[in-house]
Structures are given as C-alpha cells and as structure tokens.
C-alpha cells in the first residue's frame, strides 16, 4: 500500500512536493493492523507519530470513554511524539487498515538535513492541533 492518491488526504503531508513526500515515505514505515488491535496503549513510551492510511480507529480514555474516531488521513500519537511523555489515551482499531509511522528520530534527522520539510510538517501538525483545540473549546462551551 502506498499513500492515498491525493496528497492532501494526509494532513501531516499537506503541501509537500512529490520529492518531499517520497523522503518522508522512505523514512517512515507502513504498518498493517487488524480490527480490535491496540495501536497505542495508554502509558506507551514510544515517540512515534501515526497517520492513518486506511481503516478507522477509536481514541479512548482509561475508563473506555470515546474521545475521538479517526479515519484515513488523520494523525495521532502527536502528544507523545512532541512532548516525549507517556501516551495519554488508548487508540484501538475499529477495522482492518494501515498506518504510516514516523519515529521521532527520523523527524530529528529531517530537522537537521531537511529543515524546510520539517518546518512544513510541523506547520501542518500545528494546524491540526489548533483545529482540535478549537473543537474542544467549542464543545466545552455547549
């Protein structure tokens, strides 16, 4: 499996050139998953960020309360990736699918050797996180 045909289908890669997308793909790993598989357990210490290529996943709190449902193109695992802290929620596959996984080490290499690429990815991630913050704020005001 490769990336979806439209580059804007994965928010983390939005606006990257074909060459930059290829660079990211070469540094990342595509991992298949099965329905009900735990993609990220709460408390996990790995520093990876995930982009859902296909399938769906649920983000749940420790009490199994549903926090979000993810679909193709969505990014998750960003808190542990950016802050180097234990994962704050569980992510469980709701269907079979594939995810693109990028390690913090690979991203650090982008910062050193491909700073424009790293900056664009960080901008994309910032926009996605800002969107989540807006949604969370709006829900809190209801």
C-alpha positions as CSV (number, residue, x, y, z in Angstrom):
1,X,0.0,0.0,0.0
2,X,1.2,3.5,-0.7
3,X,-0.2,6.9,0.1
4,X,-3.7,7.8,-0.9
5,X,-3.7,9.3,-4.4
6,X,-4.4,12.8,-3.2
7,X,-1.5,14.4,-1.2
8,X,-3.9,16.4,0.9
9,X,-5.6,13.2,2.2
10,X,-2.9,13.1,4.9
11,X,-2.9,16.3,6.9
12,X,0.8,15.9,8.0
13,X,1.9,15.8,4.4
14,X,-0.3,18.6,3.0
15,X,1.6,20.9,0.7
16,X,4.7,18.8,0.4
17,X,6.3,18.3,-3.0
18,X,6.4,14.8,-4.5
19,X,10.1,14.6,-3.6
20,X,9.5,15.6,0.0
21,X,6.6,13.1,0.2
22,X,9.0,10.4,-1.1
23,X,11.6,11.4,1.5
24,X,9.0,11.0,4.3
25,X,7.9,7.7,2.9
26,X,11.4,6.4,2.8
27,X,11.9,7.4,6.5
28,X,8.5,6.0,7.7
29,X,7.1,2.5,8.0
30,X,3.7,1.3,6.8
31,X,2.2,-1.0,9.4
32,X,-0.9,-3.1,8.8
33,X,-3.4,-3.6,11.7
34,X,-6.4,-5.7,12.4
35,X,-9.7,-4.8,13.9
36,X,-9.6,-4.5,17.7
37,X,-5.8,-4.3,17.7
38,X,-4.4,-1.8,20.2
39,X,-2.4,0.7,18.1
40,X,-1.3,2.8,21.0
41,X,-1.8,1.7,24.6
42,X,-2.2,4.4,27.3
43,X,1.2,4.8,29.0
44,X,3.2,3.7,26.0
45,X,6.6,5.4,25.8
46,X,7.4,5.2,22.2
47,X,8.0,8.5,20.4
48,X,6.2,7.9,17.1
49,X,3.6,9.8,15.2
50,X,1.0,7.9,13.2
51,X,-1.0,8.8,10.1
52,X,-4.0,6.6,9.3
53,X,-3.8,5.4,5.6
54,X,-6.9,3.2,5.7
55,X,-9.4,1.9,8.2
56,X,-10.6,3.5,11.3
57,X,-9.6,3.7,15.0
58,X,-11.1,4.9,18.3
59,X,-9.3,7.1,20.8
60,X,-10.5,6.2,24.3
61,X,-9.8,7.3,27.8
62,X,-8.7,4.9,30.5
63,X,-12.4,4.5,31.5
64,X,-13.1,3.5,27.9
65,X,-14.9,6.8,27.2
66,X,-14.8,7.6,23.5
67,X,-12.7,10.7,22.9
68,X,-12.5,10.6,19.0
69,X,-12.9,8.4,16.0
70,X,-10.1,8.6,13.4
71,X,-10.3,7.9,9.7
72,X,-7.9,7.9,6.7
73,X,-5.6,10.9,6.7
74,X,-5.9,11.6,10.5
75,X,-2.8,11.9,12.6
76,X,-2.5,10.5,16.1
77,X,0.1,10.0,18.8
78,X,1.3,13.6,18.5
79,X,1.5,14.3,22.2
80,X,4.0,11.5,23.0
81,X,5.8,12.4,19.8
82,X,6.2,16.1,20.5
83,X,6.5,16.1,24.3
84,X,8.4,12.8,24.9
85,X,5.8,11.8,27.5
86,X,3.8,8.6,28.0
87,X,0.7,8.2,25.8
88,X,-2.4,9.8,27.3
89,X,-5.0,7.7,25.7
90,X,-5.6,4.3,24.0
91,X,-6.0,4.1,20.3
92,X,-7.8,0.9,19.1
93,X,-8.5,-0.2,15.6
94,X,-12.2,-0.3,14.6
95,X,-11.4,-2.1,11.3
96,X,-8.5,-3.6,9.5
97,X,-6.3,-1.0,7.9
98,X,-2.8,0.5,7.6
99,X,-1.0,3.3,9.3
100,X,2.1,5.3,8.4
101,X,4.5,5.5,11.3
102,X,7.3,8.1,11.7
103,X,9.7,7.9,14.6
104,X,10.9,11.0,16.5
105,X,14.5,10.0,15.4
106,X,13.6,10.2,11.8
107,X,12.0,13.5,12.3
108,X,15.1,14.8,14.1
109,X,17.1,13.9,11.0
110,X,14.6,16.0,8.9
111,X,15.2,18.9,11.2
112,X,19.0,18.6,10.6
113,X,19.1,17.7,7.0
114,X,15.8,18.8,5.5
115,X,14.7,21.8,7.7
116,X,12.2,23.2,5.2
117,X,10.5,19.8,5.1
118,X,10.5,19.5,8.9
119,X,9.1,23.1,9.1
120,X,6.2,22.3,6.7
121,X,5.3,19.1,8.6
122,X,5.4,21.0,11.9
123,X,3.1,23.7,10.4
124,X,0.7,21.0,9.3
125,X,0.7,19.4,12.7
126,X,0.2,22.7,14.4
127,X,-2.8,23.4,12.2
128,X,-4.3,20.0,13.0
129,X,-3.7,20.5,16.7
130,X,-5.2,24.0,16.6
131,X,-8.3,22.5,14.9
132,X,-8.7,20.0,17.7
133,X,-8.3,22.8,20.3
134,X,-11.0,24.8,18.6
135,X,-13.3,21.8,18.6
136,X,-12.6,21.0,22.2
137,X,-13.2,24.6,23.2
138,X,-16.5,24.8,21.3
139,X,-17.6,21.5,22.9
140,X,-16.8,22.8,26.4
141,X,-18.9,25.9,25.8
142,X,-22.0,23.9,24.9
